């Protein structure tokens, strides 16, 4: 016997998943995004700096010869499928359906974040803050944050509101919350200890990435974690198929297959807009 869902039921579930998806991914808003990409690649232009020259009357102008290059993001297809029987009671099984929506949305949201993190990690950046800044083998501290800011400032990276992001681990947030320079009201207009968060500080929007099966922020055998401080225009995210869902009944499984689909790729566009901040974390 075949089974079908009404268009209304499918649309309702799709809306539930997309609503959950809005809060699952953390990094899309921190990079430049191109949607509706056709094909398997998307180029992001990178334009070099120019130098003005004196004007000499009645002579030809001298072109700046600004370099124009492109960085290419390769798009990949991703799925987040799960077999379920919740659609056998589509009209009444709201709580289970909502939980399924959150699971699928979370999987795609974390994958999108990982594409961006992997692009940051692959960047050939020369801007690095070692784990000895602010002390020997230290976790995240204000000295490291200040150093990352100085490195970006020295490259002329813009400082517009929300344009710079710091992607850190939960260990790094814990360490920074213990730093008096970051948590003291006398020194800041933030209430870090009241909220248990640092959202905006020293020109950076802080985003905490938890331990994830997708990889998260890489940590080596010495417990050195790589965090990233970067500008929005330094990384590109290309989206071919923005997140959508499919629900089909699979007879030989006697179950519904709910699937989230996503096609995207990310690339570092300007390595000089990315700083790697190395932190030494406790063993556990």
C-alpha positions in Angstrom: 0.0 0.0 0.0 1.4 3.4 -0.9 1.3 6.3 1.5 1.3 10.0 0.7 1.4 13.2 2.7 -0.7 16.2 1.8 1.2 19.2 0.5 0.1 21.1 3.6 1.7 18.5 5.9 4.9 18.6 3.9 5.0 22.4 3.9 4.3 22.5 7.6 7.3 20.2 8.3 9.5 22.1 5.9 8.7 25.3 7.8 9.4 23.7 11.1 12.8 22.5 9.9 13.7 25.9 8.4 12.7 27.6 11.6 14.9 25.3 13.6 17.7 25.8 11.0 17.7 29.6 11.7 19.2 29.0 15.1 21.4 26.0 14.4 24.2 27.4 12.2 26.3 30.2 13.8 28.7 31.4 11.1 26.8 32.2 7.9 26.3 35.8 8.9 30.0 36.2 9.6 31.2 35.7 6.0 30.3 37.0 2.5 27.5 34.8 1.0 26.6 34.1 -2.6 23.3 32.2 -3.1 21.7 30.7 -6.2 25.0 29.4 -7.5 24.7 27.3 -10.7 27.3 24.6 -11.2 29.9 23.1 -8.9 32.2 26.1 -8.3 31.9 29.8 -7.5 34.7 32.4 -7.8 35.1 35.1 -5.2 37.1 38.1 -6.5 40.0 39.5 -4.6 41.4 42.9 -5.4 44.8 44.1 -4.3 45.7 47.5 -2.9 46.6 50.5 -5.0 49.0 53.3 -4.4 48.2 56.9 -5.5 50.9 58.8 -7.5 51.4 62.5 -7.9 49.6 64.2 -10.8 51.9 65.8 -13.3 50.2 68.3 -15.6 50.1 67.3 -19.3 51.5 63.9 -18.8 49.9 60.4 -19.1 48.6 59.0 -15.8 50.3 56.0 -14.3 48.0 53.0 -13.7 48.2 51.6 -10.2 48.3 48.0 -11.7 46.1 46.7 -8.9 46.2 42.9 -8.9 42.9 41.1 -9.6 42.6 37.4 -8.6 39.9 34.9 -7.8 39.5 32.3 -5.1 37.3 29.3 -6.0 34.8 27.6 -3.7 33.9 24.1 -4.7 30.3 23.2 -3.8 29.4 19.8 -2.4 26.1 18.0 -1.8 25.1 17.2 1.7 22.2 15.2 3.1 20.8 14.8 6.6 18.3 11.8 6.3 16.5 10.0 9.0 13.8 7.2 8.9 10.8 7.9 11.1 7.2 6.9 11.6 6.1 10.2 13.0 4.3 11.1 9.8 1.9 8.3 10.4 0.3 10.7 12.8 1.2 13.9 11.1 -1.7 15.9 12.4 -1.3 15.0 16.1 2.4 14.0 16.6 3.7 17.6 16.8 6.3 17.2 19.5 8.1 14.3 17.9 7.9 16.0 14.5 9.4 19.1 16.0 12.2 17.1 17.6 12.9 15.5 14.2 13.0 18.9 12.5 15.5 20.1 15.1 17.8 17.1 14.5 17.8 17.5 10.7 18.2 21.3 10.9 21.0 21.0 13.5 22.9 18.6 11.3 22.8 20.9 8.3 23.5 24.0 10.3 26.6 22.4 11.9 27.8 21.2 8.5 27.5 24.7 7.1 29.6 26.0 10.0 32.2 23.3 9.4 32.6 24.3 5.7 33.5 27.8 6.9 35.8 26.6 9.7 37.6 24.3 7.2 38.0 27.2 4.8 39.6 29.2 7.6 41.8 26.3 8.5 43.0 25.9 4.9 43.9 29.6 4.5 47.6 30.2 3.9 47.6 32.9 6.6 50.8 34.3 8.0 49.0 36.0 10.8 49.3 33.8 13.9 49.1 34.4 17.7 51.0 31.7 19.5 50.0 30.1 22.8 52.9 31.9 24.5 51.3 35.3 24.1 50.2 36.5 27.6 52.2 33.7 29.3 53.7 30.3 28.6 51.2 27.8 27.1 48.2 29.9 27.9 44.5 29.5 27.0 42.6 32.4 25.5 43.4 35.8 27.2 43.1 39.5 26.6 46.7 39.7 25.4 45.9 37.2 22.6 42.7 39.1 21.6 44.6 42.4 21.5 47.4 40.8 19.4 44.8 39.5 16.9 43.3 43.0 16.7 46.7 44.6 16.1 47.6 42.1 13.3 44.3 42.8 11.5 44.7 46.6 12.1 48.2 46.5 10.7 46.9 45.0 7.5 44.3 47.8 7.2 41.4 45.4 7.7 38.2 47.4 8.2 36.7 47.7 11.7 33.0 48.2 10.9 30.4 47.0 13.5 29.9 43.3 13.1 32.5 42.9 10.4 35.1 41.1 12.6 34.4 37.7 14.2 36.2 35.6 16.8 35.4 31.9 16.6 36.5 30.3 19.9 36.0 27.1 21.9 34.1 26.7 25.1 37.4 26.3 26.9 38.6 29.6 25.5 35.4 31.4 26.6 35.9 30.0 30.1 39.4 31.2 30.2 38.5 34.7 28.9 35.7 35.0 31.4 38.3 34.5 34.1 40.5 37.3 32.8 39.9 40.5 34.8 40.6 42.7 31.7 37.6 41.1 30.0 35.1 40.7 32.9 35.5 43.8 35.0 32.8 46.4 34.6 35.3 49.1 35.6 37.2 48.3 32.4 34.3 47.4 30.0 30.8 48.3 29.2 29.9 44.6 29.2 28.5 42.3 31.9 30.4 39.1 31.0 30.0 37.3 34.3 26.3 38.3 34.6 25.5 36.7 31.2 28.2 34.1 31.2 29.0 35.2 27.6 31.3 37.6 25.8 29.4 38.7 22.7 31.2 41.8 21.5 34.6 43.0 22.7 37.6 44.8 21.2 35.8 45.1 17.9 35.1 41.3 17.6 31.8 39.5 17.6 32.5 36.3 19.6 31.0 33.0 18.5 31.6 29.8 20.6 31.9 26.5 18.8 31.2 23.5 21.0 32.7 20.0 20.6 31.2 18.6 17.4 31.2 15.4 15.5 31.8 17.4 12.3 35.2 18.4 13.6 34.7 21.9 15.1 37.8 23.8 15.9 40.9 21.6 15.5 42.9 20.5 18.6 46.2 18.7 18.4 47.7 16.1 20.7 49.3 18.8 22.9 45.8 20.2 23.5 46.7 23.3 21.3 43.4 24.6 19.9 43.3 26.8 16.7 40.8 29.6 17.0 40.1 32.1 14.3 39.7 35.9 14.3 38.7 37.2 10.9 36.9 39.8 8.7 33.7 39.1 7.0 35.1 39.7 3.5 38.0 37.3 4.1 35.9 34.2 3.6 33.3 33.3 1.0 30.4 30.9 1.2 28.7 29.8 -2.0 25.3 28.1 -1.9 23.9 26.2 -4.8 20.9 24.6 -3.0 19.8 26.5 0.1 18.5 24.2 2.8 15.3 22.4 2.0 13.6 19.1 3.0 12.0 16.1 1.3 9.7 13.5 2.9 9.0 10.2 1.1 7.5 6.9 2.2 9.9 4.0 1.6 7.8 0.8 1.3 10.6 -1.7 1.9 11.5 0.2 5.1 7.8 0.6 6.1 8.9 4.1 7.2 9.1 7.7 6.1 12.4 9.1 5.0 12.8 12.7 6.1 15.8 14.3 4.5 17.5 17.7 4.6 19.4 18.8 1.4 22.1 21.4 1.1 24.7 22.2 -1.6 27.5 24.6 -0.7 31.2 25.3 -0.5 33.4 27.8 1.3 36.9 29.3 0.6 39.3 31.7 2.2 39.4 34.8 -0.1 42.0 36.9 1.7 44.4 35.2 4.1 45.5 38.6 5.4 42.1 39.1 6.9 42.4 35.9 9.0 44.3 35.4 12.2 45.0 32.0 13.8 45.0 32.2 17.6 46.6 29.2 19.2 45.5 28.4 22.8 46.7 25.6 25.1 43.7 24.1 26.8 43.5 21.9 29.8 43.4 18.1 29.2 39.7 17.9 30.2 
